[in-house]
Amino acid sequence: MPRTRSVPPSPLGPVRPTPDARTALRPAAVTVDAGFWHDRRTTNARVSLPQGPDLLESAGNLHNLRLAAGTAEGTFRGAYPFVDTDVYKWLEAASWQLADEDGAPLAAEVDRIIALVAAAQQPDGYLNTWFQLVKGGERYQDLRWGHELYCAGHLIQAAVAHHRSTGRPELLDVARKFADHIDSVFGLPGSGRPVDGIDGHPEVETALVELYRETGERRYLDLAGYFVDRHGHGLLEGDAYSQDRVPLRAATNVEGHAVRQLYLLAGAADLAAENGDAELRAAGERLWHAMTTTKTHLTGGLGAHHDREDFGDPYELPNERAYCETCAAIASVQWSWRMALLTGEARYSDLIERTLYNGFLAGVSLDGERWLYVNPLQVRDGHTDTGGDQSARRTRWFRCACCPPNVMRLLASLEHYLASGDEQGLQIHQFVTGTYATDRVRVRAETDYPWHGTIAFTVEETPSDAPWTLSLRIPGWCREFRVRCGEETYESPVDDGWLRLSRTWAPGDLVVLELALEPRLTAADPRVDAVRGCVAIERGPLVHCLEQVDHPDGGLDDIVLDPSRPLAVKHRPDLLGGVTTVVAAGRRRRIPDRGWWPYAPAAGAESGPDGEPVELTAIPYHVWANREDGSMRVWLPTS
């Protein structure tokens, strides 16, 4: 049933539930003005985003739009039929950035590219340069691989971002015209629409829900529901890769192409929020649990297979062959945020934190100019690849350039994923320096997280006569913490991941949360064959790894960590822009020479003497591959 109370709209951002949405929480307004994420977002704004138009020009994406508009000559450029999406993702990223600061050069580029997009659109609303230029106008004949609706989804999301950030209608008009065209074409048999079909790459579903939220047009929400529920009915020959093997409502585990699965689940969560669909909500909760318990890497990365960019089987979590596509990490954050809002549960934001600081952030270099498409947990000694889409070497751009503009759009909109509000008060999901606000309260936070575990919250605005609850997420990795209000330690139990502080607040009230950041060793479920007998080093939300450049006397393949020796923390302002490392004790094994055959009877297969002691320097995983090429590993053998 719709809510009977009055609910204010959520702040501007990628997910903006309607007042009638059945969500436990709603996004709060956050401004990040210093610290870790401010620095990374500044690099995104000053380096990554401004390079986008030139890279899209050199790759041919903008050339294709001019060809489709009839204002240029030549042939289609690009390796794939979905290259338009790279333009749309960049436009979305740039639009969210314009909401932060109205930079004239960026705004001019946005206007120029929107004009290209509008000029390329056909009179009936259709828009896809591959099919317009290469396929002679053929439409919706290759839904498995053509990705016309996938491209439309990213166009819609860009248009919503631009409209919310600037209030201008130009791109939203283009998106609505395309959405209206799709609505006239797709539908169930008997609906009067000519095509009963789905796209092989989900994305349009969540975009249509957001278009409904922006325009109030119910038919966009209904169309999203049609697409979500038609997956799994054999329209694409029952292909799991394309999310067509089993209906989402009946699925028991995530499968197939990781990004496609997660985008579809994000759309389902949006539908559950707007329609109150209990069955879709239950499917989301069930599949999220199955994913995190059996198919998620320590870094939050997802995808076991390079082939078909696939999840793989339960507990199939390889190291050097881990795919962990950067886009999959982004999709995981987007889906988990929707589930956090829908349910109010902290576990979803626990995974968001892990993914943001590790599996996602590794995808972009510290200088904002180079990228990783895949994010393995090990690069072996002697690794020789030279770059490319499936490389473990940072690359300037990709043939399939989905990840770079996707990173740009998440960083540009990151403030949206950090806090929420409800009738009881304000919930802090992620810790940053800046302000968190709902329509009733505002709180300022100061912190050097994740390097230090102290976060100080000062109440700046509050009702003078009404109590409310400040809820702080206590991360799942945290085993010891304390919280002080003024001079007193505040005693309050942790309720399902939330520390809830309820009182009548006054401006200037101070709450200090101290999270213990002692380094720790982590072991995997024994069913993960790839890392049995190994441990990983973590500190706070950060997964750590070894890089060959820090251990120049040999490679990493013969390193053994000594778990009986204590771990030490060492801040290195001279290293990788200033990071806190973990120092551990290990040995470099002396492997006996077995001649031409590397195998031996088990009784004689031991390494012999312990080997040479060596000090191990573990850096945060998200900063690896920012120096010289070399080996890397997260999981370390202990014997």
CORKA-V108299 format. One line per field, one symbol per residue. phi: phi as a letter, one per 40 degrees, with the letter a starting at -180 (. if undefined). A space follows every 50 residues. Layout:
# CORKA-V108299
phi = ???
This chain:
# CORKA-V108299
phi = .cccccbcccccicbbdcdcccbcbbdccbbcbagdccccccccccbccc cddccccccgccdccccccgbabhbdbhcbcbcdccccccccdccccccc accdcccccccccdccccccccdchcaaccccbcbggcbfbbccbcgccd cccccccccccccccbgccdccccccccccccccbbicdgcgccbbabcc bdicccccccccccbgcccccccccdcdcccgbgcbggccdcgbcaddcb cbacagdccccccccccccccdccbgcccccccccccccccccbbbcdcg cbhcbccgfbcgcdgcbcccbccfddccccccccccccccccbgcccccd cdddcdcbcccccbcccgbbbbcbbcbabcdgdbcbhhdbccbcbcabcb cccdcccdccccbddccbaaaaccibbccbbacibbabcbbabbbbabcc cbccbbbbcbbaccbbcabcbbccdcccbaaabbbgcbcccaccbfgbcb bbaccbdgdbbbbbbcbccabbbcdcccdcbcgbbbbbafcccbacbdcc bccicbcbcbcccccccbbbcbccbfghbcbbbbcabccbcccbgcbcba ddcbcccgddgccacbbbcddcbcgbbccicaaccbcba
